[in-house]
Amino acid sequence: MSVQLTLYGPTVSTFTRICAIVAAEAGLTWEIIPTGSGSKDMAEHHPFMRSPAAYIDDLHFYETPAICSYIDRAHNGAALHPASPEGQARMWQWAHVAAHYVFPITEERLVLPRVVAPMMGRAPDEKLIEEALPVIRYHLGVVETRLKEAAFLAGAEYSLADSFMYPVIEATCAAPEGAAMVADLPVLTAWLNALRHRRAILETAWPDLDALC
Ligand SMILES: N[C@@H](CCC(=O)N[C@@H](CS)C(=O)NCC(=O)O)C(=O)O
């Protein structure tokens, strides 16, 4: 079967993974053409050089919410969009919490310095990490509180919001401090463990964490 979705971005990238998860949920065949964020090659697909960019149905999209919403509506019967206006609003609320709050602090101030910098032969910036840990603990606590109210981030059903949050939390757990903070939050841990068995999560597993972006 020919590939239905082509993503340009790093092989190990949170936002590229989110799009791949949603494609796998929809049963699409997909591929990632490894392309560095910020590179000249990426500029051919995304005018702001962020990743990913997507090609599907002879259309070209960038920005993860747009890509995921199109895939789910055009190829999955909008199964990952809650039916109610409130559910849809909650879904976007939590997708944006993942993308704009939890991702930046965990990525820039924990995963990159603790996990990626040593892989590149650099010492972790311990002060940067130490100062960020209480803020990261707070962010994870907000997610824990939400998951005490509802089984999934948008409500009773799995939605795009969970597809956004999952890779962010998984990457956070690659750092020992992140794994320990998540382990202290029983409801977030239960949600994470349940999602780890989901077919789309398994099919999109990162090959390794060498190139987290
Ligand atoms: N708003 C973008 C964010 C994508 C994004 O930040 N991707 C990361 C890679 S995981 C990136 O391109 N980082 C490079 C940079 O920030 O310059 C989206 O929703 O797709």
The ligand as a Tripos MOL2 file, in Angstrom:
@<TRIPOS>MOLECULE
LIG
   20    19     1     0     0
SMALL
NO_CHARGES

@<TRIPOS>ATOM
      1 N1          3.6480   25.1740   16.7200 N.3       1 LIG1
      2 C1          4.3830   24.0720   16.1580 C.3       1 LIG1
      3 C2          5.4740   23.6590   17.1190 C.3       1 LIG1
      4 C3          6.3690   22.6160   16.5540 C.3       1 LIG1
      5 C4          7.7060   22.5570   17.2420 C.2       1 LIG1
      6 O1          8.0540   23.3680   18.1240 O.2       1 LIG1
      7 N2          8.4780   21.5710   16.8550 N.am      1 LIG1
      8 C5          9.8200   21.4690   17.3800 C.3       1 LIG1
      9 C6         10.3140   20.0560   17.1790 C.3       1 LIG1
     10 S1          9.5870   18.8720   18.2490 S.3       1 LIG1
     11 C7         10.7150   22.3900   16.6230 C.2       1 LIG1
     12 O2         10.5260   22.5810   15.4410 O.2       1 LIG1
     13 N3         11.7170   22.9400   17.3020 N.am      1 LIG1
     14 C8         12.7010   23.7670   16.6790 C.3       1 LIG1
     15 C9         12.6270   25.1930   17.1290 C.2       1 LIG1
     16 O3         11.9600   25.4810   18.1270 O.co2     1 LIG1
     17 O4         13.2380   26.0170   16.4590 O.co2     1 LIG1
     18 C10         3.4260   22.9110   15.8500 C.2       1 LIG1
     19 O5          2.3390   22.8620   16.4250 O.co2     1 LIG1
     20 O6          3.7440   22.0730   14.9920 O.co2     1 LIG1
@<TRIPOS>BOND
     1     1     2 1
     2     2     3 1
     3     2    18 1
     4     3     4 1
     5     4     5 1
     6     5     6 2
     7     5     7 1
     8     7     8 1
     9     8     9 1
    10     8    11 1
    11     9    10 1
    12    11    12 2
    13    11    13 1
    14    13    14 1
    15    14    15 1
    16    15    16 2
    17    15    17 1
    18    18    19 2
    19    18    20 1
@<TRIPOS>SUBSTRUCTURE
     1 LIG1         1 GROUP 0 **** ****
